[in-house]
Amino acid sequence: MRRRLTLSALMLIGAAFAASGAHADDKRRDQDTAREAVERGEVKPLAEVLAAVRSKLPGDVVGVKIEKKRSRWYYEFRVADAKGRLFEVYVDAQTATIDRVEEK
């Protein structure tokens, strides 16, 4: 009985590590895809986009992601304002225009 529990526990741990490794590989692939999009000119570099929209953001940038939605690239900025509210600001990565702002 104890051996069966140990074997089951090892299998679960192995599955967890395999899943976390797959997730890391996916993240690496996503980063490579985004970098290649910048190199091809499909996406403006982050520094350029930030310079273009910083004055229009409702606070301080506390996080950034880049993702492709519906065949368009977007920078997603997490922004905290002076009152502690958190916003997600979606910026078109090709034109550096704010698409939408959502309070979280």
DRENKE-526434 format. One line per field, with one value per residue: residue in three letters; residue number from 1; x, y, z of N, C-alpha, C, O in turn. Coordinates in nm, 2 decimals. Layout:
N
code: (ALA/...)
pos: (NUM/...)
nxx: (X/...)
nyy: (Y/...)
nzz: (Z/...)
caxx: (X/...)
cayy: (Y/...)
cazz: (Z/...)
cxx: (X/...)
cyy: (Y/...)
czz: (Z/...)
oxx: (X/...)
oyy: (Y/...)
ozz: (Z/...)
This chain:
104
code: (MET/ARG/ARG/ARG/LEU/THR/LEU/SER/ALA/LEU/MET/LEU/ILE/GLY/ALA/ALA/PHE/ALA/ALA/SER/GLY/ALA/HIS/ALA/ASP/ASP/LYS/ARG/ARG/ASP/GLN/ASP/THR/ALA/ARG/GLU/ALA/VAL/GLU/ARG/GLY/GLU/VAL/LYS/PRO/LEU/ALA/GLU/VAL/LEU/ALA/ALA/VAL/ARG/SER/LYS/LEU/PRO/GLY/ASP/VAL/VAL/GLY/VAL/LYS/ILE/GLU/LYS/LYS/ARG/SER/ARG/TRP/TYR/TYR/GLU/PHE/ARG/VAL/ALA/ASP/ALA/LYS/GLY/ARG/LEU/PHE/GLU/VAL/TYR/VAL/ASP/ALA/GLN/THR/ALA/THR/ILE/ASP/ARG/VAL/GLU/GLU/LYS)
pos: (1/2/3/4/5/6/7/8/9/10/11/12/13/14/15/16/17/18/19/20/21/22/23/24/25/26/27/28/29/30/31/32/33/34/35/36/37/38/39/40/41/42/43/44/45/46/47/48/49/50/51/52/53/54/55/56/57/58/59/60/61/62/63/64/65/66/67/68/69/70/71/72/73/74/75/76/77/78/79/80/81/82/83/84/85/86/87/88/89/90/91/92/93/94/95/96/97/98/99/100/101/102/103/104)
nxx: (0.08/0.19/0.40/0.25/0.13/0.36/0.46/0.24/0.25/0.50/0.45/0.26/0.41/0.61/0.44/0.36/0.61/0.66/0.45/0.50/0.74/0.67/0.51/0.70/0.84/0.65/0.62/0.88/0.88/0.67/0.79/1.01/0.86/0.74/0.97/1.07/0.87/0.90/1.15/1.08/0.94/0.67/0.58/0.62/0.91/0.92/1.01/0.97/0.69/0.61/0.72/0.55/0.30/0.30/0.23/-0.04/-0.13/-0.30/-0.15/0.13/0.33/0.33/0.36/0.41/0.30/0.32/0.11/-0.07/-0.37/-0.65/-0.51/-0.36/-0.10/-0.06/0.04/0.01/-0.04/0.00/-0.13/-0.10/-0.28/-0.26/-0.44/-0.44/-0.57/-0.60/-0.53/-0.57/-0.42/-0.45/-0.25/-0.21/0.04/0.16/0.09/0.11/-0.11/-0.36/-0.59/-0.79/-0.89/-0.91/-1.05/-0.94)
nyy: (-0.12/0.13/0.15/0.19/0.43/0.60/0.56/0.67/0.93/1.01/1.00/1.20/1.42/1.42/1.46/1.72/1.86/1.82/1.95/2.21/2.26/2.25/2.47/2.67/2.64/2.72/2.99/3.08/3.04/3.22/3.46/3.46/3.47/3.73/3.89/3.84/3.95/4.22/4.26/4.22/4.45/4.45/4.51/4.78/4.87/4.83/5.05/5.27/5.27/5.31/5.57/5.71/5.69/5.74/5.99/5.97/5.77/5.66/5.67/5.51/5.28/4.94/4.69/4.49/4.33/4.16/4.06/3.86/3.92/3.83/3.84/4.08/4.26/4.35/4.57/4.52/4.72/4.73/4.95/5.17/5.40/5.72/5.69/5.42/5.26/5.00/4.96/4.81/4.87/4.87/4.87/4.93/4.76/4.82/5.07/5.23/5.34/5.39/5.14/5.04/5.10/4.94/4.93/4.75)
nzz: (0.00/0.09/-0.09/-0.33/-0.29/-0.27/-0.53/-0.68/-0.58/-0.68/-0.96/-0.99/-0.91/-1.11/-1.34/-1.28/-1.29/-1.56/-1.68/-1.60/-1.73/-1.99/-2.00/-1.96/-2.19/-2.38/-2.31/-2.37/-2.65/-2.72/-2.65/-2.83/-3.07/-3.05/-3.04/-3.30/-3.45/-3.39/-3.51/-3.77/-3.82/-3.77/-3.52/-3.30/-3.11/-2.75/-2.60/-2.77/-2.80/-2.54/-2.50/-2.68/-2.56/-2.29/-2.16/-2.18/-2.02/-1.73/-1.50/-1.32/-1.49/-1.41/-1.50/-1.79/-2.09/-2.40/-2.66/-2.90/-3.05/-3.22/-3.47/-3.44/-3.28/-2.95/-2.69/-2.35/-2.08/-1.74/-1.52/-1.24/-1.06/-0.87/-0.67/-0.61/-0.78/-1.03/-1.37/-1.69/-1.99/-2.32/-2.60/-2.94/-3.10/-3.33/-3.42/-3.20/-3.06/-2.82/-2.76/-2.58/-2.24/-1.93/-1.61/-1.33)
caxx: (0.00/0.28/0.47/0.16/0.11/0.48/0.46/0.14/0.30/0.61/0.39/0.20/0.52/0.66/0.35/0.36/0.73/0.65/0.36/0.57/0.84/0.59/0.46/0.82/0.87/0.55/0.66/1.00/0.83/0.60/0.89/1.08/0.77/0.73/1.10/1.08/0.77/0.97/1.26/1.02/0.87/0.53/0.56/0.72/0.98/0.85/1.06/0.91/0.55/0.60/0.74/0.44/0.17/0.32/0.16/-0.18/-0.16/-0.36/-0.07/0.26/0.34/0.38/0.37/0.39/0.30/0.28/0.03/-0.13/-0.51/-0.72/-0.41/-0.29/-0.02/-0.10/0.11/-0.08/0.03/-0.07/-0.10/-0.15/-0.29/-0.23/-0.54/-0.42/-0.66/-0.52/-0.59/-0.51/-0.42/-0.42/-0.20/-0.18/0.19/0.21/0.06/0.13/-0.23/-0.44/-0.71/-0.89/-0.85/-1.01/-1.01/-0.94)
cayy: (0.00/0.24/0.16/0.24/0.58/0.66/0.56/0.77/1.07/1.04/1.02/1.33/1.52/1.41/1.53/1.86/1.92/1.82/2.06/2.34/2.27/2.28/2.61/2.76/2.64/2.81/3.13/3.11/3.05/3.35/3.57/3.46/3.52/3.87/3.95/3.83/4.05/4.35/4.26/4.23/4.57/4.44/4.56/4.88/4.84/4.88/5.19/5.36/5.27/5.38/5.72/5.77/5.69/5.76/6.10/5.94/5.67/5.71/5.65/5.45/5.14/4.85/4.56/4.50/4.21/4.17/3.94/3.87/3.89/3.85/3.87/4.21/4.26/4.46/4.58/4.54/4.78/4.74/5.09/5.20/5.55/5.77/5.64/5.28/5.18/4.93/4.96/4.75/4.96/4.79/4.96/4.87/4.75/4.86/5.21/5.29/5.41/5.32/5.07/5.05/5.10/4.87/4.93/4.62)
cazz: (0.00/0.10/-0.22/-0.43/-0.26/-0.31/-0.68/-0.72/-0.55/-0.78/-1.09/-0.98/-0.91/-1.25/-1.43/-1.25/-1.35/-1.71/-1.72/-1.58/-1.83/-2.11/-1.99/-1.98/-2.34/-2.45/-2.28/-2.45/-2.79/-2.73/-2.65/-2.96/-3.17/-3.03/-3.08/-3.44/-3.50/-3.38/-3.61/-3.91/-3.83/-3.75/-3.39/-3.26/-2.98/-2.63/-2.56/-2.86/-2.77/-2.41/-2.52/-2.75/-2.49/-2.15/-2.12/-2.19/-1.93/-1.61/-1.38/-1.34/-1.55/-1.31/-1.57/-1.94/-2.17/-2.54/-2.70/-3.03/-3.04/-3.35/-3.58/-3.42/-3.17/-2.85/-2.56/-2.24/-1.97/-1.61/-1.47/-1.11/-1.04/-0.74/-0.57/-0.60/-0.87/-1.13/-1.50/-1.80/-2.10/-2.44/-2.70/-3.07/-3.10/-3.46/-3.44/-3.07/-3.02/-2.71/-2.81/-2.47/-2.10/-1.84/-1.47/-1.27)
cxx: (0.09/0.35/0.38/0.14/0.24/0.49/0.36/0.19/0.41/0.56/0.33/0.31/0.58/0.57/0.35/0.49/0.72/0.56/0.42/0.67/0.78/0.55/0.58/0.86/0.78/0.58/0.78/0.96/0.76/0.69/0.97/0.99/0.75/0.85/1.11/0.98/0.83/1.07/1.20/0.95/0.72/0.49/0.67/0.79/0.91/0.89/0.99/0.76/0.53/0.62/0.62/0.31/0.18/0.24/0.00/-0.23/-0.21/-0.28/0.07/0.25/0.40/0.39/0.35/0.39/0.28/0.21/-0.04/-0.28/-0.58/-0.63/-0.35/-0.22/-0.06/0.00/0.00/-0.01/-0.06/-0.03/-0.17/-0.16/-0.26/-0.32/-0.53/-0.50/-0.56/-0.60/-0.51/-0.53/-0.37/-0.37/-0.16/-0.03/0.24/0.20/0.09/0.01/-0.30/-0.57/-0.82/-0.82/-0.96/-0.96/-1.03/-0.98)
cyy: (0.13/0.26/0.22/0.39/0.65/0.67/0.66/0.91/1.10/1.07/1.16/1.44/1.53/1.48/1.68/1.93/1.92/1.93/2.19/2.36/2.31/2.43/2.71/2.76/2.72/2.95/3.17/3.13/3.18/3.46/3.58/3.51/3.67/3.94/3.95/3.93/4.19/4.36/4.28/4.37/4.57/4.50/4.67/4.83/4.90/5.02/5.30/5.38/5.34/5.53/5.78/5.78/5.72/5.88/6.08/5.83/5.72/5.69/5.59/5.31/5.05/4.71/4.58/4.35/4.24/4.04/3.97/3.83/3.93/3.91/4.01/4.19/4.38/4.45/4.60/4.59/4.77/4.87/5.11/5.35/5.59/5.73/5.49/5.19/5.12/4.93/4.87/4.84/4.88/4.89/4.88/4.87/4.80/5.02/5.29/5.38/5.32/5.27/5.08/5.05/5.04/4.89/4.79/4.62)
czz: (0.00/-0.03/-0.33/-0.41/-0.30/-0.47/-0.74/-0.70/-0.65/-0.92/-1.09/-0.99/-1.05/-1.35/-1.40/-1.31/-1.50/-1.76/-1.71/-1.68/-1.96/-2.11/-2.01/-2.13/-2.41/-2.43/-2.36/-2.60/-2.81/-2.74/-2.78/-3.07/-3.17/-3.08/-3.23/-3.51/-3.49/-3.49/-3.75/-3.93/-3.81/-3.61/-3.36/-3.13/-2.86/-2.59/-2.65/-2.83/-2.64/-2.42/-2.59/-2.66/-2.34/-2.09/-2.11/-2.09/-1.80/-1.48/-1.41/-1.39/-1.44/-1.37/-1.72/-1.99/-2.31/-2.58/-2.83/-3.01/-3.17/-3.46/-3.56/-3.29/-3.08/-2.73/-2.46/-2.12/-1.85/-1.55/-1.34/-1.10/-0.90/-0.63/-0.55/-0.69/-0.98/-1.26/-1.59/-1.92/-2.22/-2.55/-2.82/-3.08/-3.23/-3.48/-3.31/-3.03/-2.92/-2.77/-2.70/-2.34/-2.01/-1.70/-1.41/-1.13)
oxx: (0.06/0.37/0.42/0.13/0.23/0.53/0.39/0.18/0.42/0.61/0.34/0.29/0.61/0.62/0.34/0.48/0.76/0.59/0.41/0.70/0.83/0.56/0.57/0.89/0.82/0.58/0.78/1.01/0.78/0.67/0.99/1.04/0.75/0.85/1.15/1.01/0.81/1.08/1.26/0.91/0.65/0.37/0.79/0.72/0.85/0.80/0.95/0.71/0.44/0.55/0.59/0.23/0.08/0.18/-0.07/-0.34/-0.16/-0.34/0.12/0.17/0.51/0.44/0.27/0.46/0.23/0.26/-0.06/-0.31/-0.56/-0.66/-0.28/-0.26/-0.09/0.04/-0.09/0.08/-0.18/0.09/-0.29/-0.06/-0.23/-0.29/-0.61/-0.50/-0.46/-0.72/-0.39/-0.64/-0.25/-0.45/-0.09/0.03/0.36/0.28/0.09/0.03/-0.31/-0.65/-0.93/-0.70/-1.07/-0.84/-1.13/-0.99)
oyy: (0.22/0.38/0.30/0.46/0.76/0.77/0.74/0.99/1.22/1.15/1.23/1.54/1.64/1.56/1.75/2.04/2.02/1.99/2.28/2.48/2.39/2.49/2.81/2.86/2.79/3.03/3.28/3.22/3.25/3.56/3.69/3.59/3.74/4.04/4.05/3.99/4.27/4.47/4.34/4.40/4.67/4.53/4.65/4.77/5.00/5.10/5.40/5.49/5.43/5.61/5.90/5.87/5.74/5.86/6.15/5.81/5.83/5.69/5.61/5.23/5.07/4.62/4.67/4.27/4.35/3.93/4.09/3.72/4.03/4.01/4.06/4.12/4.49/4.34/4.68/4.52/4.80/4.90/5.08/5.42/5.50/5.72/5.43/5.07/5.18/4.90/4.85/4.87/4.84/4.98/4.78/4.98/4.83/5.08/5.42/5.49/5.20/5.34/5.11/5.01/5.07/4.86/4.73/4.52)
ozz: (-0.08/-0.08/-0.41/-0.51/-0.36/-0.52/-0.83/-0.79/-0.70/-0.99/-1.19/-1.06/-1.10/-1.43/-1.50/-1.37/-1.57/-1.86/-1.79/-1.73/-2.04/-2.22/-2.08/-2.18/-2.51/-2.52/-2.42/-2.67/-2.92/-2.82/-2.83/-3.16/-3.27/-3.15/-3.29/-3.61/-3.59/-3.56/-3.84/-4.04/-3.83/-3.59/-3.39/-3.05/-2.87/-2.56/-2.60/-2.83/-2.63/-2.36/-2.56/-2.68/-2.27/-1.98/-2.05/-2.08/-1.76/-1.37/-1.52/-1.35/-1.40/-1.31/-1.76/-1.95/-2.34/-2.55/-2.87/-2.97/-3.23/-3.52/-3.65/-3.20/-3.12/-2.69/-2.47/-2.06/-1.86/-1.54/-1.32/-1.12/-0.81/-0.51/-0.47/-0.67/-1.01/-1.26/-1.57/-1.96/-2.22/-2.59/-2.82/-3.08/-3.24/-3.54/-3.32/-2.97/-2.92/-2.83/-2.74/-2.32/-2.02/-1.67/-1.44/-1.06)
